Amino acid sequence: MTLPEPGPYDAPMIPASVLRAVRSLSPAPPTFRFRGAVLTAALAALLISCAAPCGTEKRRTEESLAKARAARADIYAPAAYGKAAGMAGTADAECRGQERRFFPLRTFSRALGLHAEARQAAERAENEGRINEGMIRQEALNARFFAIQSVEDARAAIARARKANGSGVEELEEEWTRLHEALAEVQRRIDRSDPLAARELAERITRESSLLQGAANRRARGLPAPVPAMDRLY
């Protein structure tokens, strides 16, 4: 029997063993190489994302706390500032805890949320600090006004005692001079943005001036009146 001649579209038969040998020597298809590159890049991105958030978020939170301290929130809004600082510490601890975990199990969502809350609390503390400082400054100015009035009232009472007795009020006058000089220190504290200390000193001057005025009034009526025991003002 005679076999027909092969046509123009008939491929020659290649043994299966030869095909397997050729395939074993061929490089991986481009599709597989591309998939491997994608997986490598994804793994690298995962590793980076597991380590990066903590440092960035901590810096942002520390900047917010620094702004609050610049507004003197740690002095004029200590409760609000302490809350913000505590929240920042909790967020940082959560970050460190996650960093110690095996990276596929890490999750920073809670830490990032805590850092965001800490920054918001720091902003509130900053605003509260500015407001409170303004209020305390006004209170210091008011206290200074009352201190001036009290010192003047004590001076008038000492003048009456001198007029009634002719002498014997030198100790009272020395105490009055001390109180009068302390008024200048009140103003200096206000000028250097220390209204808390200014208010405290002005209130002490008012109290001691009242005691001194009482002693002078008793001297004016001829009654025994020792000079009030007063501590150093500043």
C-alpha positions in Angstrom: 0.0 0.0 0.0 1.4 3.4 -1.0 1.1 6.2 1.6 -0.1 9.6 0.4 2.4 12.5 0.0 2.2 15.0 3.0 0.2 18.1 2.2 1.5 21.6 2.7 -0.3 22.0 6.2 0.7 18.6 7.6 3.4 18.9 10.4 5.9 16.2 10.8 5.4 13.9 13.8 7.8 14.6 16.7 8.3 11.9 19.3 6.8 12.7 22.8 10.2 12.0 24.5 11.8 14.7 22.4 9.1 17.3 23.2 9.5 16.6 27.0 13.2 17.1 26.8 12.8 20.4 24.9 10.3 21.7 27.4 12.5 20.8 30.4 15.3 23.0 28.9 13.0 26.0 28.1 12.8 29.0 30.5 9.7 29.7 32.5 7.0 31.5 30.4 6.9 35.3 30.7 3.5 35.1 32.5 5.0 33.1 35.4 8.0 35.4 35.7 5.7 38.4 35.9 3.6 36.8 38.6 6.7 36.1 40.6 7.9 39.7 40.4 4.4 40.9 41.5 4.5 38.6 44.5 8.0 39.7 45.5 7.0 43.4 45.3 3.8 42.7 47.3 5.8 41.0 50.0 8.3 43.9 50.2 5.5 46.4 50.4 3.9 44.3 53.2 7.2 44.3 55.2 7.6 48.1 54.8 4.0 48.8 55.7 4.3 46.8 58.9 7.2 48.9 60.1 6.6 52.4 58.8 3.4 53.7 60.5 4.7 53.8 64.1 7.6 56.2 63.5 5.7 58.6 61.3 2.6 58.7 63.6 4.8 59.1 66.8 6.6 62.1 65.2 3.2 63.7 64.3 1.9 63.2 67.9 5.1 64.5 69.5 4.8 67.7 67.3 1.2 68.2 68.5 2.3 67.8 72.1 5.1 70.3 71.6 2.6 72.8 70.2 0.5 72.3 73.3 3.5 72.9 75.6 4.4 76.0 73.6 0.9 77.3 74.5 1.8 76.4 78.1 -1.0 73.9 78.3 1.0 71.8 80.7 0.7 74.8 83.1 -2.7 76.3 82.3 -4.5 73.2 81.2 -2.7 70.4 83.1 -5.6 67.9 83.1 -6.2 68.2 79.3 -2.5 68.1 78.6 -1.9 65.1 80.9 -4.7 63.2 79.1 -3.2 63.9 75.7 0.3 62.8 76.9 -1.2 59.7 78.4 -3.0 58.8 75.2 0.3 59.3 73.3 2.0 56.9 75.6 -0.7 54.3 75.1 -0.4 54.6 71.4 3.3 54.2 71.5 3.1 51.2 73.7 0.6 49.6 71.2 2.9 50.3 68.3 5.8 48.6 70.1 3.7 45.6 71.0 2.7 45.2 67.3 6.3 45.5 66.2 7.3 42.6 68.3 4.7 40.3 66.6 5.5 38.2 63.6 4.9 40.5 60.6 2.0 38.6 58.9 0.1 39.0 62.3 0.8 42.7 62.8 -2.1 45.2 62.7 -1.5 48.9 63.4 -5.1 50.0 63.1 -5.6 50.5 66.9 -2.2 52.2 67.3 -3.0 54.6 64.5 -6.4 55.4 66.0 -4.8 56.0 69.4 -2.3 58.4 67.8 -5.0 60.3 66.0 -7.0 60.6 69.3 -3.9 61.8 71.1 -3.3 64.5 68.5 -6.9 65.7 68.8 -6.5 65.8 72.6 -3.3 67.7 72.3 -5.0 70.3 70.1 -7.8 70.7 72.6 -5.2 71.1 75.4 -3.4 73.7 73.3 -6.6 75.7 72.9 -7.6 75.4 76.5 -4.1 76.5 77.6 -4.3 79.7 75.5 -7.8 80.5 76.8 -6.9 79.8 80.4 -3.7 81.8 80.3 -5.8 84.8 79.1 -8.3 84.4 81.9 -5.6 84.0 84.5 -3.8 87.1 83.2 -7.0 89.1 83.6 -7.4 87.6 87.1 -3.9 88.7 87.9 -4.6 92.3 86.7 -7.8 92.3 88.9 -5.8 91.0 91.9 -3.2 93.7 91.3 -5.9 96.4 91.4 -7.3 95.1 94.7 -3.8 94.9 96.1 -3.1 98.5 95.2 -6.3 99.5 96.9 -5.5 97.5 100.0 -2.0 98.9 100.3 -3.5 102.4 100.0 -6.1 101.7 102.7 -3.3 100.5 105.0 -1.3 103.7 104.4 -4.4 105.8 105.3 -4.9 103.8 108.5 -1.3 104.2 109.5 -1.5 107.9 108.9 -4.5 108.1 111.2 -2.7 106.1 113.9 0.3 108.5 113.7 -2.0 111.5 113.9 -3.8 110.0 117.0 -0.6 108.9 118.8 2.1 111.2 117.4 4.5 108.3 117.2 4.9 104.6 117.7 3.9 103.5 114.2 7.4 103.1 112.8 7.1 99.3 112.6 3.8 99.6 110.8 5.3 101.9 108.3 8.2 99.5 107.7 5.7 96.8 106.9 3.8 99.1 104.6 6.9 99.9 102.7 7.5 96.2 102.2 4.0 95.7 100.8 4.3 98.7 98.6 7.5 97.5 97.0 5.9 94.1 96.4 3.4 95.7 94.1 6.2 96.4 91.6 7.1 92.7 91.7 3.5 91.9 90.8 3.8 94.0 87.7 7.1 92.4 86.8 5.6 89.0 86.9 2.7 90.1 84.7 5.2 91.6 82.2 7.2 88.4 82.0 4.0 86.3 81.3 3.8 84.6 84.7 0.2 85.6 85.6 -0.2 82.7 88.1 2.7 83.9 90.2 1.5 87.5 89.8 -2.0 86.6 91.0 -0.7 84.7 94.0 1.5 87.5 95.1 -1.2 90.2 94.7 -3.6 88.1 96.8 -1.0 87.8 99.5 -0.4 91.6 99.5 -4.1 92.1 99.8 -4.4 89.8 102.8 -1.4 91.3 104.6 -2.4 94.8 103.9 -5.8 94.1 105.6 -4.0 92.8 108.6 -1.8 95.8 108.7 -4.8 98.1 108.3 -6.5 96.4 111.3 -3.4 96.9 113.5 -3.2 100.6 112.5 -6.8 101.1 113.3 -6.3 99.6 116.8 -3.3 101.9 117.4 -5.4 104.9 116.3 -7.9 104.0 119.1 -5.2 103.6 121.7 -5.5 99.8 121.8 -2.6 97.4 121.9 -1.9 96.1 118.4 1.3 94.2 117.7 2.6 94.3 114.2 1.2 91.3 112.3 3.7 88.5 111.8 4.3 88.3 108.0 6.3 86.0 105.9 8.7 87.0 103.2 6.5 87.9 100.2 9.0 87.0 97.4 
